[in-house]
């Protein structure tokens, strides 16, 4: 699953969110869950960008989250053909987003398809767009759903340490007015930038 996720380019250009997007990756996620018996929903974010919500219930107790976008790959690197290396008894996979966050995404997908122990509790998984740029997918999810899970499991890489909290997003607008003044007499004006 991880190798297939890596093959789908999902970086977003910060200057133009249409340069690349998460669509091919979202379509793969939908295909992987096809026939799983879970509810699958596209949540339109903007244009051809959307979140994928997979759920066993409309009001899950557990919500797994993973963002679909990656950082833009460096020039001269071909990161979309996964490289698999065996070293020191481990199998390592290299490629754009292998750690942040397609590895965690693969773990969620496999766990939900197999279900097992988590099937005892109502659960959902959100695969969202835009985390590396502006959190647009998460903002749309929060506005459009009334989900209030008891536990959110975010699979961001943390060096294999379980972390009990995560930074959030707080946005606000500030309007500051200034007063024009001549450069030869700056004290007569009010600098809005300094304010």
C-alpha positions in Angstrom: 0.0 0.0 0.0 2.8 2.4 0.9 4.5 2.0 -2.4 1.3 2.7 -4.3 0.7 5.8 -2.2 4.2 7.1 -2.9 3.7 6.7 -6.7 0.9 9.3 -6.6 2.4 12.8 -6.6 0.5 14.9 -4.1 2.6 18.0 -3.4 0.9 21.4 -3.6 2.6 24.5 -4.8 2.2 27.1 -2.1 1.8 29.9 -4.7 -0.7 28.0 -6.9 -2.7 25.2 -5.4 -3.7 24.0 -8.9 -0.1 23.2 -9.9 -0.4 19.8 -8.2 -3.0 18.4 -6.0 -4.0 15.4 -4.0 -6.6 14.1 -6.5 -4.8 11.0 -7.8 -3.9 10.0 -4.2 -7.5 10.5 -3.1 -8.8 8.3 -6.0 -6.4 5.6 -4.9 -7.6 5.7 -1.3 -11.2 5.4 -2.6 -10.2 2.4 -4.7 -8.5 0.8 -1.7 -11.6 1.0 0.4 -13.9 -0.1 -2.4 -15.8 -3.2 -1.2 -14.7 -2.8 2.4 -18.3 -2.3 3.7 -17.3 1.1 5.2 -19.1 4.4 4.4 -17.0 6.4 1.9 -17.6 10.1 1.3 -15.9 12.8 -0.8 -15.9 16.2 0.9 -15.3 18.9 -1.7 -12.8 21.5 -0.5 -12.4 23.6 -3.6 -12.1 23.0 -7.3 -10.9 19.4 -7.9 -9.5 19.1 -4.3 -11.4 17.0 -1.8 -11.1 15.1 1.5 -11.9 11.4 1.8 -13.9 10.4 4.9 -14.2 6.6 5.6 -16.4 5.6 8.5 -18.2 2.8 10.2 -20.5 5.3 11.9 -21.7 8.9 11.5 -20.7 9.6 15.1 -17.4 7.8 15.6 -15.7 7.4 18.9 -12.3 7.2 17.3 -11.1 9.4 14.4 -7.9 8.6 12.5 -6.4 11.5 10.5 -3.8 11.8 7.8 -3.1 14.5 5.3 -2.6 13.6 1.7 -0.3 16.4 0.6 3.5 16.4 0.8 6.1 19.0 0.5 7.4 19.9 -3.0 10.2 17.6 -4.0 13.6 19.1 -4.6 14.7 19.6 -8.1 16.6 16.8 -9.7 15.0 14.1 -7.5 12.6 11.5 -8.8 10.8 10.6 -5.6 7.7 8.9 -7.0 9.2 5.5 -7.7 9.6 4.0 -4.2 13.0 2.7 -3.3 13.0 -0.4 -1.0 16.2 -1.2 0.9 16.8 -4.0 3.4 19.3 -3.1 6.0 20.1 -4.3 9.5 17.1 -6.7 9.5 14.7 -3.8 8.5 12.9 -3.1 5.3 13.0 0.7 4.6 10.9 2.5 1.9 12.1 5.8 0.5 10.1 8.2 -1.6 8.3 11.6 -1.4 6.0 11.5 1.7 7.1 8.0 2.8 7.4 9.3 6.4 5.2 12.5 6.3 2.7 11.1 5.9 2.1 8.2 3.5 3.6 5.6 5.9 1.0 6.5 8.6 -1.7 6.7 5.9 -0.8 3.2 4.8 -1.1 2.0 8.4 -4.5 3.5 8.8 -5.8 2.1 5.5 -4.5 -1.4 6.4 -5.9 -1.3 9.9 -9.3 -0.2 8.7 -9.5 -2.7 5.9 -8.6 -5.5 8.3 -10.6 -3.9 11.2 -10.0 -6.5 13.9 -10.0 -4.9 17.4 -11.1 -1.5 16.3 -14.3 -2.9 14.9 -15.8 -2.9 18.4 -15.9 0.9 18.5 -17.5 3.2 15.9 -14.6 4.8 14.0 -13.8 7.0 11.0 -10.7 8.1 9.1 -10.2 11.5 7.5 -7.7 11.8 4.6 -7.5 15.5 4.1 -5.8 18.0 1.8 -3.7 21.1 2.3 -1.9 20.4 5.6 1.5 21.5 4.3 0.2 24.8 3.1 -2.9 26.2 4.8 -4.9 23.4 6.5 -7.8 24.0 4.1 -9.0 20.4 4.1 -9.2 20.3 7.9 -10.9 23.6 8.1 -13.6 22.4 5.7 -14.0 19.2 7.6 -14.5 21.1 10.9 -17.0 23.5 9.3 -19.1 20.8 7.6 -19.3 17.9 10.1 -20.5 17.7 13.6 -18.1 15.0 14.5 -17.0 14.9 18.1 -14.9 11.8 18.6 -13.6 10.8 22.0 -10.2 10.2 20.6 -8.3 11.5 17.5 -5.3 9.6 16.3 -3.1 11.6 14.0 -0.3 9.6 12.5 2.2 12.5 12.0 5.8 11.2 12.4 7.0 11.7 16.0 10.1 9.5 16.1 8.0 6.5 17.3 6.9 8.4 20.4 3.2 8.6 21.4 2.3 12.2 21.9 -0.8 13.2 23.9 -1.5 16.5 22.2 -1.0 18.3 19.0 -0.8 21.8 17.8 -4.0 23.2 16.2 -4.9 26.0 13.9 -6.1 29.4 15.0 -6.7 32.0 12.4 -7.7 35.6 12.8 -7.7 38.9 10.9 -6.3 42.1 12.2 -7.1 45.5 10.8 -4.8 48.3 11.7 -5.3 51.8 10.4 -2.5 54.3 9.9 -2.2 58.0 9.1 -0.2 59.2 6.2 2.6 61.4 6.9 5.6 62.8 4.9 8.9 61.0 5.1 10.6 64.3 6.3 8.2 64.4 9.3 7.3 60.8 10.2 6.0 61.9 13.6 3.0 63.6 11.9 1.8 60.2 10.7 1.0 56.8 12.2 2.8 53.8 10.9 0.2 50.9 10.6 3.0 48.3 10.3 4.6 49.3 13.6 1.1 49.5 15.2 
